Amino acid sequence: MYDLIVIGGGPAGTSAAIHAAQGGARVLLLERGKFPRQKVCGEFVSAESLGLLRYLLGPRSQHLLCGAVSIPQVRVFLDGRILRAKIDPPAASIARFDLDAALWSSAQHAGVDAQQAVTAHGVAGTGPFRLATSTGEFEGRALVNASGRWSKLNTLPASGGGREKWLGLKAHFAEPFPEASVDLYFLDEGYCGVQPVSLQDGHSDRGRVNVCAMVRADSATKLPEVLALHPALRERSHSWQLIGEPISTSPLIFQPPQPAKDNVLMAGDAAGFVDPFVGDGISLALRSGRLAARSLAPYFAGTACLDQSVHEYRREYEESLLPVFRTSSWIRQALRLPRMVRRPVLSVLEKSPVLTRQLVRSTR
Ligand SMILES: Cc1cc2nc3c(=O)[nH]c(=O)nc-3n(C[C@H](O)[C@H](O)[C@H](O)COP(=O)(O)OP(=O)(O)OC[C@H]3O[C@@H](n4cnc5c(N)ncnc54)[C@H](O)[C@@H]3O)c2cc1C
């Protein structure tokens, strides 16, 4: 019997597992894939979570943060205009290929029983829990579901997420000396983000950019199609050379966050998927994982029952993490206003860097 079983070895799962193990809990962490692996992601890590990330990575993986490309600026390419805003303090660009593997290794060093290539199939009980997996059954006093946006364990709404099907597409390209900026190219149906990134083994790189798009499936299904949809992006990408294989993910579904279900704590994307363009998904995953472990600590110590810990998690989640979802969905709706309405707003923002900066800050 483990104190805690965590399903999913991404940022949310590793954060929950490391924090719980450091608090003395006996933790099992299960991941269906194998690290290192590529992941569809803009690889923009917001400054708010860099301290937490530093803590989780521990002294052995600090080089990941020291070697990360700093991103002190955002440029928004929309309706033929370019809005610029400072990102202060700067964000970091860290390849998920390196980041997720380093977090996994930190979990192992924290004493977590971390098992890769194990898929969780189904849960029985509401505490304690029995978990059926591809390698057998495990029992735990508490369960954190950090299996991401798209897992058999996370039930989708009956409609399958509504009429619109959104895809995520990503690849790294060679671009000589890219500017230290996260560039967001907004399309009629989605956006494409471009930012410099370096890989741990990429010492010979002269310049590499991560290109990551979220688009409606009926407007494009491959990255070259996305690059052709925006005039400035088309021009910029003309000389790019693909590094490695492009990857994709679908469907991207937006629904109100659900921090707990049947006494299972949901962390990261499993609880709720935030609009990727705000660049806060990794941060929310790390923070919700920590919150889950902290909420469960009194239960492990025998000073609270599981119901109380779940209640506390839900309350803290709604108080500290929910505002990001609200702001991002408000901005998403504003971006979808007709061009005629958007234009005067953009014109004001273009002339007022202070306002633009406030808008960027409001997503934090
Ligand atoms: C197009 C796009 C761009 C994005 N850009 C950014 C960005 O620039 N910055 C940012 O902060 N966020 C970004 N995000 C969001 C970010 O990628 C996620 O929010 C983040 O990965 C969430 O972490 P997680 O740990 O919750 O889930 P994940 O990282 O998805 O990890 C979940 C893990 O669970 C495993 N798993 C799933 N099912 C099972 C199972 N049954 N058994 C065992 N293991 C299982 C998976 O293999 C996976 O490794 C972007 C997302 C998209 C789609």
The ligand as an SDF file (V2000), in Angstrom:
LIG
                    3D

 53 58  0  0  0  0  0  0  0  0999 V2000
   -0.0510   23.7590  -28.6670 C   0  0  0  0  0  0  0  0  0  0  0  0
    0.3330   23.8760  -27.2120 C   0  0  0  0  0  0  0  0  0  0  0  0
    1.2930   24.8120  -26.8250 C   0  0  0  0  0  0  0  0  0  0  0  0
    1.6180   24.9440  -25.4650 C   0  0  0  0  0  0  0  0  0  0  0  0
    2.5720   25.8550  -25.1060 N   0  0  0  0  0  0  0  0  0  0  0  0
    2.8770   26.0310  -23.7960 C   0  0  0  0  0  0  0  0  0  0  0  0
    3.8890   26.9560  -23.4040 C   0  0  0  0  0  0  0  0  0  0  0  0
    4.5650   27.5820  -24.2190 O   0  0  0  0  0  0  0  0  0  0  0  0
    4.1050   27.1150  -22.0570 N   0  0  0  0  0  0  0  0  0  0  0  0
    3.4020   26.4330  -21.1140 C   0  0  0  0  0  0  0  0  0  0  0  0
    3.6230   26.6510  -19.9150 O   0  0  0  0  0  0  0  0  0  0  0  0
    2.4710   25.5110  -21.4770 N   0  0  0  0  0  0  0  0  0  0  0  0
    2.1990   25.2960  -22.7860 C   0  0  0  0  0  0  0  0  0  0  0  0
    1.2870   24.3460  -23.1530 N   0  0  0  0  0  0  0  0  0  0  0  0
    0.6110   23.5860  -22.1040 C   0  0  0  0  0  0  0  0  0  0  0  0
    1.5380   22.5660  -21.4610 C   0  0  0  0  0  0  0  0  0  0  0  0
    2.1340   21.7490  -22.4410 O   0  0  0  0  0  0  0  0  0  0  0  0
    0.7280   21.7230  -20.4890 C   0  0  0  0  0  0  0  0  0  0  0  0
   -0.0830   22.5570  -19.7170 O   0  0  0  0  0  0  0  0  0  0  0  0
    1.6160   20.8820  -19.5660 C   0  0  0  0  0  0  0  0  0  0  0  0
    2.3280   19.9170  -20.2940 O   0  0  0  0  0  0  0  0  0  0  0  0
    0.7540   20.2000  -18.5090 C   0  0  0  0  0  0  0  0  0  0  0  0
    1.5230   19.3150  -17.7520 O   0  0  0  0  0  0  0  0  0  0  0  0
    0.8400   18.0080  -17.1330 P   0  0  0  0  0  0  0  0  0  0  0  0
    1.8770   17.3840  -16.2830 O   0  0  0  0  0  0  0  0  0  0  0  0
   -0.4670   18.3430  -16.5600 O   0  0  0  0  0  0  0  0  0  0  0  0
    0.4990   17.0890  -18.3820 O   0  0  0  0  0  0  0  0  0  0  0  0
    1.4820   16.4140  -19.4270 P   0  0  0  0  0  0  0  0  0  0  0  0
    2.7020   17.2040  -19.6040 O   0  0  0  0  0  0  0  0  0  0  0  0
    0.6310   16.1320  -20.6190 O   0  0  0  0  0  0  0  0  0  0  0  0
    1.8920   15.0440  -18.7260 O   0  0  0  0  0  0  0  0  0  0  0  0
    0.9650   14.0110  -18.5490 C   0  0  0  0  0  0  0  0  0  0  0  0
    1.7030   12.6870  -18.6070 C   0  0  0  0  0  0  0  0  0  0  0  0
    0.7990   11.6400  -18.2700 O   0  0  0  0  0  0  0  0  0  0  0  0
    1.0890   10.5100  -19.0630 C   0  0  0  0  0  0  0  0  0  0  0  0
   -0.1200    9.6790  -19.1130 N   0  0  0  0  0  0  0  0  0  0  0  0
   -1.2900    9.9310  -19.7590 C   0  0  0  0  0  0  0  0  0  0  0  0
   -2.1740    8.9470  -19.5500 N   0  0  0  0  0  0  0  0  0  0  0  0
   -1.5550    8.0420  -18.7450 C   0  0  0  0  0  0  0  0  0  0  0  0
   -1.9640    6.8090  -18.1890 C   0  0  0  0  0  0  0  0  0  0  0  0
   -3.1840    6.3160  -18.4100 N   0  0  0  0  0  0  0  0  0  0  0  0
   -1.0770    6.1270  -17.4100 N   0  0  0  0  0  0  0  0  0  0  0  0
    0.1670    6.6240  -17.1720 C   0  0  0  0  0  0  0  0  0  0  0  0
    0.6040    7.8050  -17.6820 N   0  0  0  0  0  0  0  0  0  0  0  0
   -0.2540    8.5040  -18.4610 C   0  0  0  0  0  0  0  0  0  0  0  0
    1.4650   11.1210  -20.4130 C   0  0  0  0  0  0  0  0  0  0  0  0
    2.2470   10.2170  -21.1610 O   0  0  0  0  0  0  0  0  0  0  0  0
    2.2240   12.3810  -20.0020 C   0  0  0  0  0  0  0  0  0  0  0  0
    3.6250   12.1830  -19.9490 O   0  0  0  0  0  0  0  0  0  0  0  0
    0.9810   24.1410  -24.4950 C   0  0  0  0  0  0  0  0  0  0  0  0
    0.0560   23.1720  -24.8990 C   0  0  0  0  0  0  0  0  0  0  0  0
   -0.2630   23.0230  -26.2320 C   0  0  0  0  0  0  0  0  0  0  0  0
   -1.2390   21.9630  -26.6600 C   0  0  0  0  0  0  0  0  0  0  0  0
  1  2  1  0
  2  3  1  0
  2 52  2  0
  3  4  2  0
  4  5  1  0
  4 50  1  0
  5  6  2  0
  6  7  1  0
  6 13  1  0
  7  8  2  0
  7  9  1  0
  9 10  1  0
 10 11  2  0
 10 12  1  0
 12 13  2  0
 13 14  1  0
 14 15  1  0
 14 50  1  0
 15 16  1  0
 16 17  1  0
 16 18  1  0
 18 19  1  0
 18 20  1  0
 20 21  1  0
 20 22  1  0
 22 23  1  0
 23 24  1  0
 24 25  2  0
 24 26  1  0
 24 27  1  0
 27 28  1  0
 28 29  2  0
 28 30  1  0
 28 31  1  0
 31 32  1  0
 32 33  1  0
 33 34  1  0
 33 48  1  0
 34 35  1  0
 35 36  1  0
 35 46  1  0
 36 37  1  0
 36 45  1  0
 37 38  2  0
 38 39  1  0
 39 40  1  0
 39 45  2  0
 40 41  1  0
 40 42  2  0
 42 43  1  0
 43 44  2  0
 44 45  1  0
 46 47  1  0
 46 48  1  0
 48 49  1  0
 50 51  2  0
 51 52  1  0
 52 53  1  0
M  END
$$$$
